[in-house]
Amino acid sequence: MNINRILVATDLSEASENALRCAVNLAKKFKSEIVLLHIFEVPDIDENAKRIISSSFLNRDIKRQLQEAVQEVEKNEGLKISFLTKDGDLFNSMSDAALETKSDVLMVGTHGVHGIQHLTGSFIAQTVNCTPIPVWVVQKDSQIIPYQNILVLIDELLDNPLHHFILNMALAFESKIHFVFTTTPNEFSVSNMLEKMKNILGDKGIQYTINFIADHPDKPKSLLEIARDCPAPLIILDRNGKDASGFVPIFTNKHSIEVLCLNSSNH
């Protein structure tokens, strides 16, 4: 499965500008289309009031800035890009836009550990929980560099831990994958999973390492230390239908490492 369309949520902040840079980097590799999404949050009011709000000077100025961003990417990068605006609840609108545009991934910018961290983390977790497609979290200070190393968290025993997104990224960027298991290596089910992974990765010529952090009391911290030491500019994890709140320390990590959150329960 290719990455045909990338949806980038933007509020025209530095963080969302960096998310767009990340999307451009990805789109060049996969020949993807980019859709910029801006949501005008409006209260539950009647349609006439919504029309008045949407015709305001502020809304027109934001649409002008979105159009300028589209033209700049078209001119400088030669990519297919457009923008979409929606009125309404932030999280429902992002979910609707993901389905409406048939996007393969949603990119979201965040200020990471700066500012009011608990609100930042809560926002990202709710975005992940409400969005039916993979969510890629990019911090304002994330360095958009080639993904020579990718760290993949295996937080539970999945039927297929090698999500197509993981394989596509590794093949496209010729990445080395560093798997990090939160389970112990001597479990029989882990051995079976490793054997399956070994065969698939070997057939595709993907290099990898295996790491275990079951004995570490602070698993997010251990995970981030491994990512920093690789160094890996991208962490991929799979919430598999679970609440994403437990991953907030990873989403807002102080190293500004990008995080891609999958959801295998949707497949």
N, C-alpha and C positions, 0 to 999 in steps of 0.2 A: 504494500500500500504506500503510495507516494504522499508527500505533503503538498497538496494542490493549492490550498488556500489558507492563508494565515490571517486571523482576525486580531487586530491590535487595539486594545482599549486605550483611549487617550483622553486626558484632561488638559493637554498641552503643557504639562509640567516637565521638569528635567527628567524625572523618572520615566515618564511615558515616552519622551523623546529617545531615551536610551533603549526602551523596549522596541521602538520603531527601528533603531539601528540594528538591534539583534534580529528583528524580522527580516530586514534587508539582507543581512548576512546569510540567513537561512534560505531566503527566497532565491538568492543567486545560485545556491548549491542545488536546490530542488526545482528551480524554474517555477516557483510558486507565484500566485497572485496575492497581493496584500489588500486587506480592507481595513481602513481606519474607522474605529467606532467611537463616537462621542455620545454620551447620554445626558440629556437635560432632565435632571431630577425635578419632577413636578408633583405637587400634592394631588390627592384624589379629588379633582375638580371637574366641572362640566367641560364639554368639548369646545364651547365658545371661549371660555377662559383659557384653555390650552392654546387655541389659535392666537389669542392676544399675546400670550407669553412667547410663543414661537416666532412671532413677528417683531419681537423686541430688538433693540439695537445690539444688546449683548449677544443674543443668539445669532444675529446676522454677522457680527464680528467673528464669532467662533467658527462659523461656517466658512468665512473668508480665510481664516488661518488654516483650516483643514484643507481647503482647496490649494492654498499655497504650499502646504506640506506635500500634497499629492503631486503637484507640478514639479517640485524640487526633486522628488524621488524619481519621477519619470525622466526628467532631464539628466540627472547625474548618474542614475543607476540603470536606466533602461528597463525598468520593471513595470509590470501591469499593476496599477494601484488605483483604488477609489476610496471614497469615504461614505459613511452611513451615520445618520443621526437618529436617535430615538428619544421619545419623551416617556417618562414614567419611572417606576422603581428601578434602582440601579441593578440589582442582582437578577431580577426577572428579565429586564431588558437585555442584559448580557447573554442570558440563556437563550432568549428568543432570537437574538442576532446570530448566535452561533448556529442555530438550526436553520434560520432563514438564509444565511449565506453559505450554508453547507461547508463550513470551515473545518479544518482538520486539527487546529490548535488555536487557543486563545492566549495572547501575550499580554501580560499586565505589568506595569511598572510600579515599584514601591520604593519608599525612602529607607527601607530596611530598619536598622536599629536606631535610626535618628528620629528625633521628635517623640511623639507619643506612641511608643512601641506597641503597647497593648492594643491600641486601636488599629494600628497598621496590621498587626498580626491577625486580629479579628476580621478585618476587611478581607485579607487574602484567604483565610480559611473559609469564610462564607462564600467568596467568589468560587473557590474550588468546589465546595459542596453543591453549589447551585448550577454549575456549568456542566453540560453533558459531554464535553470534549476535553482533551488534555489541556491543562493550564500551565503556562510557562511564566515563571516569576522572574523578572529582571529588576535588579536594584539600580538606583540612580548612579552608584559608583561601580557597577559591574563592568569589567573589562571585556569588550566584545572581541574575542580572539578565537583562532581556530581551536576546535575541540579535539586536540590531540589525545587528551585523556578524559574519559567520562566515568563518573562514579555512579554505580547503581545500587540502591539499597534494597536488599531482600528482607523485608520485615516479617514475612510469613511464607509458608510453603504454598506456592501457587501451582496450579496445573501447568501453566506455561509462563515462567518468569521472563522469558525472552520476548517481550512485547515487540511488535513490528516496528514501533517507534525507536526502540533501542537498537535494533539491528540496522534500520535505515540510517540512523545517525552515525553509527560506527562505520558502516560501509561508505557513506558519502564523505565523511571527514577522515577516513582511515584512522579511526580512533582506537586506542587501547582501552578496554573496559575494565574497571576495577570493581568487582562485586563485593559488597559488604553484607554479611549475614548477621542477623541478630540472634540466630539460633546457634546451637553447638554443632561442631563438625562430625560428631560421632553418632548422630541420629541416622537411622536407616533411611528415612524418607529424604534426608538431606543428601545422602550418598546417591540415591536414585536421581534426584534432581541434578546434582553435579554431573552425573554421567550423561544425562540428556543434554545438558548445556554444553558439555565438552564436545559431543558429537556435532551439534548444530554449529557451534562456533568454529570448530575445526574445519567443517565442510565449507564455511564461508571465509576462512582464512582470517578470522578476527582474533587478535591477541587479547589476553585477559589475565587478571590476577584474582585470587580468592582471599578474602579477609573475613575474620570472625570477631565480633565484639560482644558476644553473649556474656562474658565475664566483666564487662565494663559497667559501672553503676550509672554513668551518664552517657547513654548511647548517642544522642545527638551530638554531644561534644566530641566523642570518639570518631564518629562519622566525619565531622567537619575537619578534624585533625588529619585524617587520612586524605580527604579531598585537598586540603591545603598542601600536604606533603607531596602529592603526586607530581605536579599540581593539576587539579581538575577544575576547569572553569564551569562545569555543568554537573549537577547531581540529578539523577532520575530516580523517582520513587513511585510507588503504586499504592494508592489508598484502598483499592479493591472494595469500594462501597462503604468504607468506614468514614467517620467524621474526620475531616482534615485538621481539626484543632490540635491534635497531637504532634503535627509536623510544623507548627508555627516557629519553633526555635530554628528549624532548618530553612524555612521560607525567608526569615529575617536575619539570617546569619551575618555575623560581623565581618566576615571575609568578602562579602558582596558576591558570593558564588551564585550563579543562576540555578534555578530549580525547576525541573519539569515534573509535574504531578500527573500521573496516568490514573485511569480508573478501569481496571480489567473487568469489573462487573458490568460494564456497558458493552462488552464484546461477547 
